[in-house]
Amino acid sequence: MTTTTTTSTTTARPAPAAPHRPVALVTGGTSGIGLAVVRDLAARGHRVFLCARTAQDVKRTVEELRAEGLDVAGAAADVRSREAVAELVAATVAEWDAPVSVLVNNAGRSGGGPTAGISDELWYDVIDTNLNSVFLLTREVLVRGGLGGAPWGRIINIASTAGKQGVLLGAPYSASKHAVVGFTKALGKELAPAGITVNAVCPGYVETPMAQRVRAGYAAAWDTTAEDVQEQFEAKIPLGRYATPQEVAAMVGYLTTDLAASVTAQALNVCGGLGNF
Ligand SMILES: NC(=O)c1ccc[n+]([C@@H]2O[C@H](COP(=O)([O-])OP(=O)(O)OC[C@H]3O[C@@H](n4cnc5c(N)ncnc54)[C@H](OP(=O)(O)O)[C@@H]3O)[C@@H](O)[C@H]2O)c1
């Protein structure tokens, strides 16, 4: 009796490598987390294009970062506007005559209050700024920014632990960030075969100008001081303190590396233990 033995060997497909000095587009790059992300990616050798609505902040930020020796450019753009998003992506491609390989959707706003008192204007603006912009930017970068069809790419959406758990008096914000996490998980599955990873980074409390505005908002709602609100918030964080923008940027930076090729369709917390899943 003859037996035929078939041996099957599985060879891991090598992950595609990042292009030399990838072009990254970071929204909301003039302040807080976005600014730290721009610095981190530029220090890693990325060519970074940033945007924000306030033209003078964009100009100042670009000048400061160039003075640090970083290869950075930028333009004023409102991520709520489809036309502005199209111009922004075209300007990014034109700046270095190269496709966009990394998109960091960071621009966002806080917003909430007792839900019965939330105006249509506030609700739609939070959703436009935090959620619809993520779709508009992603589609534009895929279709006209050169990411669609590229062998390697990274999309990183700055969501929030508020995208995993409800935030008191923050229904629009929490809804927008939950939706960003959902978008990320779906798109991550879609683009994984193409070598493009899609992840959400979920900060907890991070010390930025937005954090200061949020504390002021709660202080007014609770008839107390911003310092008292800060103490209450810090008491909820197992680590006992706010995260720094640099700690969030470090996670974003890691996700852009080749070694992060297997991390996709995830929502990763940077929150001192505040969020648990
Ligand atoms: N800080 C926190 O505790 C915390 C926690 C979890 C998640 N996050 C998220 O992290 C991201 C950054 O927050 P941050 O604390 O760094 O905020 P930030 O200091 O207020 O900075 C926000 C940046 O986004 C820009 N921006 C806002 N609306 C924009 C728009 N419509 N179009 C283009 N740019 C816009 C701002 O510039 P202009 O105003 O000039 O446009 C600024 O550059 C947000 O998505 C936020 O939800 C923050």
Ligand as a Chemical Component Dictionary entry (heavy atoms), coordinates in Angstrom:
data_LIG
# 
_chem_comp.id                   LIG 
_chem_comp.type                 NON-POLYMER 
_chem_comp.pdbx_formal_charge   0 
_chem_comp.three_letter_code    LIG 
# 
loop_
_chem_comp_atom.comp_id 
_chem_comp_atom.atom_id 
_chem_comp_atom.alt_atom_id 
_chem_comp_atom.type_symbol 
_chem_comp_atom.charge 
_chem_comp_atom.model_Cartn_x 
_chem_comp_atom.model_Cartn_y 
_chem_comp_atom.model_Cartn_z 
_chem_comp_atom.pdbx_ordinal 
LIG N1  N1  N 0  -8.208  66.789 25.715 1  
LIG C1  C1  C 0  -8.845  65.707 26.094 2  
LIG O1  O1  O 0  -9.016  65.444 27.314 3  
LIG C2  C2  C 0  -9.358  64.734 25.077 4  
LIG C3  C3  C 0  -9.822  63.492 25.519 5  
LIG C4  C4  C 0  -10.305 62.571 24.594 6  
LIG C5  C5  C 0  -10.312 62.876 23.255 7  
LIG N2  N2  N 1  -9.848  64.103 22.826 8  
LIG C6  C6  C 0  -9.913  64.366 21.396 9  
LIG O2  O2  O 0  -8.623  64.720 20.923 10 
LIG C7  C7  C 0  -8.756  65.611 19.805 11 
LIG C8  C8  C 0  -7.907  66.845 20.048 12 
LIG O3  O3  O 0  -8.333  67.452 21.267 13 
LIG P1  P1  P 0  -7.464  68.539 22.041 14 
LIG O4  O4  O 0  -7.784  68.378 23.469 15 
LIG O5  O5  O -1 -6.058  68.501 21.573 16 
LIG O6  O6  O 0  -8.212  69.883 21.524 17 
LIG P2  P2  P 0  -7.722  71.379 21.305 18 
LIG O7  O7  O 0  -6.526  71.682 22.143 19 
LIG O8  O8  O 0  -8.958  72.204 21.430 20 
LIG O9  O9  O 0  -7.250  71.391 19.768 21 
LIG C9  C9  C 0  -8.200  71.172 18.753 22 
LIG C10 C10 C 0  -7.542  71.399 17.402 23 
LIG O10 O10 O 0  -8.519  71.124 16.391 24 
LIG C11 C11 C 0  -8.709  72.282 15.581 25 
LIG N3  N3  N 0  -10.091 72.283 15.115 26 
LIG C12 C12 C 0  -11.229 72.346 15.852 27 
LIG N4  N4  N 0  -12.300 72.353 15.070 28 
LIG C13 C13 C 0  -11.845 72.276 13.795 29 
LIG C14 C14 C 0  -12.467 72.260 12.522 30 
LIG N5  N5  N 0  -13.809 72.319 12.397 31 
LIG N6  N6  N 0  -11.687 72.177 11.423 32 
LIG C15 C15 C 0  -10.334 72.108 11.530 33 
LIG N7  N7  N 0  -9.692  72.129 12.703 34 
LIG C16 C16 C 0  -10.437 72.223 13.817 35 
LIG C17 C17 C 0  -8.312  73.450 16.485 36 
LIG O11 O11 O 0  -7.946  74.634 15.801 37 
LIG P3  P3  P 0  -9.034  75.787 15.343 38 
LIG O12 O12 O 0  -9.891  76.045 16.544 39 
LIG O13 O13 O 0  -8.189  76.939 14.931 40 
LIG O14 O14 O 0  -9.784  75.174 14.216 41 
LIG C18 C18 C 0  -7.111  72.842 17.199 42 
LIG O15 O15 O 0  -5.972  72.849 16.340 43 
LIG C19 C19 C 0  -10.256 65.895 19.655 44 
LIG O16 O16 O 0  -10.813 65.053 18.669 45 
LIG C20 C20 C 0  -10.801 65.531 21.029 46 
LIG O17 O17 O 0  -12.161 65.167 20.978 47 
LIG C21 C21 C 0  -9.380  65.027 23.704 48 
# 
loop_
_chem_comp_bond.comp_id 
_chem_comp_bond.atom_id_1 
_chem_comp_bond.atom_id_2 
_chem_comp_bond.value_order 
_chem_comp_bond.pdbx_ordinal 
LIG N1  C1  SING 1  
LIG C1  O1  DOUB 2  
LIG C1  C2  SING 3  
LIG C2  C3  SING 4  
LIG C2  C21 DOUB 5  
LIG C3  C4  DOUB 6  
LIG C4  C5  SING 7  
LIG C5  N2  DOUB 8  
LIG N2  C6  SING 9  
LIG N2  C21 SING 10 
LIG C6  O2  SING 11 
LIG C6  C20 SING 12 
LIG O2  C7  SING 13 
LIG C7  C8  SING 14 
LIG C7  C19 SING 15 
LIG C8  O3  SING 16 
LIG O3  P1  SING 17 
LIG P1  O4  DOUB 18 
LIG P1  O5  SING 19 
LIG P1  O6  SING 20 
LIG O6  P2  SING 21 
LIG P2  O7  DOUB 22 
LIG P2  O8  SING 23 
LIG P2  O9  SING 24 
LIG O9  C9  SING 25 
LIG C9  C10 SING 26 
LIG C10 O10 SING 27 
LIG C10 C18 SING 28 
LIG O10 C11 SING 29 
LIG C11 N3  SING 30 
LIG C11 C17 SING 31 
LIG N3  C12 SING 32 
LIG N3  C16 SING 33 
LIG C12 N4  DOUB 34 
LIG N4  C13 SING 35 
LIG C13 C14 SING 36 
LIG C13 C16 DOUB 37 
LIG C14 N5  SING 38 
LIG C14 N6  DOUB 39 
LIG N6  C15 SING 40 
LIG C15 N7  DOUB 41 
LIG N7  C16 SING 42 
LIG C17 O11 SING 43 
LIG C17 C18 SING 44 
LIG O11 P3  SING 45 
LIG P3  O12 DOUB 46 
LIG P3  O13 SING 47 
LIG P3  O14 SING 48 
LIG C18 O15 SING 49 
LIG C19 O16 SING 50 
LIG C19 C20 SING 51 
LIG C20 O17 SING 52 
# 
